[in-house]
Amino acid sequence: AHTESTKERATLSEQIRMLTDTSARMTTETSNLTRALKGEAQTQGAWGEMILGSILERSGLRAGEEYVVQQSHATDDGQRVRPDVVINLPGGQKIVVDSKLSLVAFDSYVNAETDAERALALARHLTSMRSHIRTLAGKEYHSAAGGQLDYVIMFVPIEGALAVALQGEPGLTGFAVENSVAIATPTTLMIALRTVANVWQVERRNRNAEAIAARAGQLYDKLVGFIEDMTTLGNRLVQARTSYDDAMGKLSSGRGNLVRQVEQLKGLGARTSKSLPAGLLDDGDGEGLPAPETAELQATHSEGDCT
């Protein structure tokens, strides 16, 4: 019993140690998130970019083709701007998304203990949002990126941050529109990006249809050319057959063909070591030089007459 109790105490101690380590890590991560929300602007911006990147990954758009991240562009006055995300649309249009909104005042609003503190935090939150809208309007992200759309999407990574701001100032979205800025939360941005992804799918299908039509036209033209070549070849074969038949007629058929005449020369005593094929001899019509027998009879009569 003592041995088992010792083992159980050792196991319990190990579990308590692991729980302590886990709690410490969670505390560290919570502190990091708290600092991100409370005032470290660079860290807070990275957190907003992380949320935006997660939405882009689930939107169905392809990185590097249908959207680019942190790409630097030159403005008309020579300055450099680097939008968080530039979304490409068919036809060369572009949508610029910015995620650098500060949520420090919103955190103060959420953690306020009194109504007075909450009201002051809300006022600071509204001031921060209006200030960021003016900043985006002055940077001219859309013209620097070469987009035809004259507005920038201001991404608010927390739905409640926009909801609270609209409760305090319902005309905030109108103020943003006047400054060529559209406000989007994770939900609305996801809907917009999914719509863009569907547009790209339709565009790719249209491009494929155009490529298929072009390929079909090339295939049809190639078939027409092939048929023309085969027709020409057929005509040439007919002409060759006609020329062949004419040549063979002169050689082995018809009146005074060459085969019959040379065969008669052989019969008259021409010295040869080979014979013509029987098929060629059968094609002859017997015309041409006199037969060997007739020639011999004529020679005999001629000798008699001389005698």
Secondary structure, DSSP 4 states (H G I P E B T S, - for coil): -HHHHHHHHHHHHHHHHHHHHHHHHHHHHHHHHHHHHHT-HHHHHHHHHHHHHHHHHHTTPPBTTTEEES--EE-TTS-EE--SEEEE-TTS-EEEEE-----HHHHHHHH-SSHHHHHHHHHHHHHHHHHHHHHHHHHTHHHHTT-S---EEEE-S-HHHHHHHHHH-TTHHHHHHHTTEEEE-HHHHHHHHHHHHHHHHHHHHHHHHHHHHHHHHHHHHHHHHHHHHHHHHHHHHHHHHHHHHHHHHHHHSSTT-HHHHHHHHHHTT---S----HHHHHT--S-SSPPHHHHHHHHHHHHHHH-
